[in-house]
Amino acid sequence: MLNGTKLAIQNGFKINPVVFRYSTSEYNFDRNDNTIYKGVKSVKGLGKESGDAIYKIRNNKYDTFSELLFDMVTNVKVNQGKIRTLVKLNYFIEFGKMRKLLKILDMFFGDKEGLMYKKNQYCKKTAKKDNLPFDEEIIKKYSKKETPKQYSLENFVGVIGELEKTIPDEGCTVKERAQWQIDFIGYVDIIDTSDPDKCVVISKSENQWNTIVDLYNLAKGTTVKFKLRNRNKIENFSAGDIMNVRSYEQKLRVTPRRDEKGDIIRNPRNGKPKYYDETDKLEWILNSYFMEVF
């Protein structure tokens, strides 16, 4: 049976991830371009209330990401943690790529308390430690007082808005994006055709004889379950890691032979199953691979 997403695609609908101005808490259908946008409620740490609250400001005009941030924390009442999660899912793509927006978040919230926007301050030490933009000409234009440690600002959103324009519009690595998707939505839907053998480890489980991994192929956008024989050397890896698949094959699945009572017939010397019988089901066997190091 097809799941809802596959059925929608087969019927000519586009399925898009959560995106600002289009996603509500639930799945949302846009008749203008025949597109279904996934719901914010499905994101870990976000809920119906947050998704619907952000959707209410979809028609507001924001010249900078800083203006949107200020509206979200003061009026919409969405906290820093939820905003950071949405940035890591490319939710605010209209304002720039992930690495740029994460840098703007660091400027906006600033100190450990995350209240820099309320204090109307720009801390010199924090900017230097976190490698944040620091253009004295811009900052002094909005500053009413300067001390050796910080600037007191008349218009915090104004100065952050100008500084954000100096940040290169850079994205994050495939590994970072894949890890965040696994952490926050439980699956990966990134497409990267640069290497047809590059996969993301979605999940990993082990038993006495085999390691089972679900691998998402970045070029094809498909997930396949592979079996690795534990008698072969297996590198240490976990969900979110990037694996380059070198050799694999499809074989008939085997199952341990059982006696009349239904118990597995075991080798008395090592306790492992003594005999195996082939089934009529096929399975993928991963013979060789290497893990990408970042």
N, C-alpha and C positions, 0 to 999 in steps of 0.2 A: 504494500500500500504506500502511495506517495505521501510525504508529509506536506503540510500546507504551503511551505515555501516553494518546493519543487512543483507542486500543482499550479501555483500562481504563475511561475515562470513559464511553464508549458502552455498556459493560457494567454501568454503575451504580456504579462505584467512585469515591470522592472521592480526588483527588491533592493532598496537602498538602506544603508545603515542609519543610525541615529544622526540627525543633522539639525542644527539650529534653524529656526523659522518653519520647519516642516514636521518635525517629530513631536508628538504629544506623549502622554504617558503610555498609551496603547499604540497598536499599529494604526497608521494614518494613511488613507488613500487620497492621492492628489489626482483628480480627474484631468487636470490640464495636460499632464504628461504621462498618464497611465502608470503612475509609480506608487508603490506602497513603501512607506517609510517605517522602519522598525521603531518600537516604543521605548522610551527612556526607562520605563518601569522594569524592563528586563536587565538593566545594567546593575551590577552589584553595588550596593551602597546608595543607589538612587531609588526613589519610589514614585508612586502616582502623584503625590502632592508636588514634588519638585518638578516632574515632567510637565504637569499642567500649568504650573506657575511660570515656568520659562516660556512655554508656548504662548502665554497671554501677552508677552512683549515682542512677539514675532514681527509686528508691523512697525516697531519703533526704529528710528534712524540713529545709527551710531557711526560717527566718523572714525573712531578708533576703538580698539579692543578694550582700552582702559575705560572708556565711557560705558561700554557694556558691563564690564566688571563692577564698576561703581553702582550701576543700577541693580545688578543682581544681588550684591551683598547688602545694599541699603534699603531697597524697595521690595525686591522679589524674595529676599531672605534665604538665599542659597549660599551655603558656606564654602570656604576655600577647598576643603577636601572633595566635595562633590564637583566643583568647577574643575579641579585638577584632573579628576577621573574623566570628565567629559572631554577635556583637551586631549588626553591620551588616547581617546577614541576618535579623534579628528572631527568632533562635533562642531567646532567653531572654525571650520576650514575656510570660510569666507574671509576671515581676518588674518589668515596666514597659516604656515605649516607648524607642526607640533613643537619643534625645538624653539622656534621664535616665540610662540605663545607661552610656553613654559617659562621662558626667560622673563616675559612680561609679568607673569604671575609672581615670580620672585621679586621683581621690582615693586609690584603693587602691594603685596602683603608684607614684604620686607623682613621684619624681625621675627623672633621665635613666637611671639604672641600672635603674629599675623594681623596686626592692627595698624600697620604703617599708614594705610589710607585714612584712618581716623585721626592719627596724630599730625597729619600734614607735615611729615618730615621725610628727608632723604638722607640716610645715614652713610657717611663717607666710608666708615670701616666695613659695613655690610656690603656696600657696592664693590669695594676692593676684594674682599674675601670671596664673594660669590661671582666675581667677574661680571658684574652688571654694568650696563652702559653708564658712562659718567662724562657728560659734556658740560663743563662749567658754564659755558656761555648760555646754554639752554636753561640750566638749573638756576643760575643767578637771575635770569629774566623773570622767574616766578618766585624768587626768594625774598622774604621780608627780613630775614636775619640769618647770619652765618656764625657758627662756632667752630672750634677746631674739630669737633666730632660730626656735626651735621648741619643741614640747612633746614630752616623753618620756612614752609612754603605758604603762599597765599592761595595757590590753585594746584593742589596735588595731582588731580586728574589731568590738568593741562600739561604739566611738566612730564608726567609719565607718558601721556599721549604723544608728545614730541620726541621723547627718548625712544619710544618703541619704533618709530620710523627709521631709527639708525641701526636697528638690529637686522642682520641678514636673515632673509626668509628661508631658513633651513629646516629640513625634516629630520625625523629620527630613523634609526636603522631598522631593517626588517626584523631583526631579533627583538629589539625593544618593542616595536609595534605588536609583534606576535605575542610576546609575553604579556603585554597589557590586555590584549584581546582575550587571552586565556584566563587571566586573572579577573576581568570585569564582565565578560559576556560568555565565557566558557567555550568559545570556538574561535577559529581563525578564518577570515574571508579575504585576506590580502592576495592580490595577484601581482606576481613578479616573474616576468618571462626571461630574465637574464640568464637563468640556468635551469634547464628542464629537469635536472636531477636533484634540485635543492628542495628539501622538505622541512617542515616544522614538526617537532615532536609534540603531539597533542596530549597523549597519555602513555603511561608505561606501567605494566604489571608483571609480576614474576611468580613462578612456581618452582618446584624442585627441578624441572627439566627444561623449561622454556621461559623466555622473556617475550611478552606480547606488547607491541607498540602500535599506536594509531599515528600514522604519518600523513600530514597535509602537504600535498604537492603544490608549491607556490605558483608554478607555471600553468597547471591544469585547473587548480581550484577544487581538487577532489581529495577525499580522505580515504585511505586504505589501511586495513589492519594487517600487520606483518608479524610473523613468528621468527624469533632468533633462537637458535639452538644454544643452550647454556654450555654445551661442551666446547663451543667456540669462544674465543676471547671477546668479551663485551665491554666496550668503553663505558665509563660512567657518564650518564646523561639523564636529563629530566625534562619535564614538560616545558616547552618554550625554547628549547635548544634547537639549533639548526643542524640538520644532518644532510650529508650528500650521499645519496644512494648510488652504489656502484654496480652491484650484481644482485639479482633476485630471480626467483622462479616460482612457478605455480605447481603444486603437487596435490595428490589426493591426501586428505586428512587421515591420520591413523589414530586409533584409539586402543588403549590397553585391553588385552583379552581378559575376560572374566570367567570364573568357574560357575558351577551350577547354582551356587548360592548368590551369585552376583558380585562376589569379591574379586578384586584384581589379582591375577596370578603373578606373584612376585619372585624375583631371584633371591634365594635365601642368603646369598653372600652380601648383597648390598641393599636389598629391600626395594630395588627398582622393578618396574614391570618387566616380566620375562618375555612376553610375546606382544606383538601389535598386529592389529587387523586394519586393513584399509577400509575406508568408508567411501561413499559415492559423492562426498563433498570435497571441493577444492579449497586450498588455502595458499596464501602467499608466504614464501620463505625468503627472508632477507639473508643473503650470503655474505655480502661485504659492503662496507660503508666507511665514511670518516666524518668526524664531527668538526664543524667549522669553529674556529677560535676567534674571539672578538677582543 
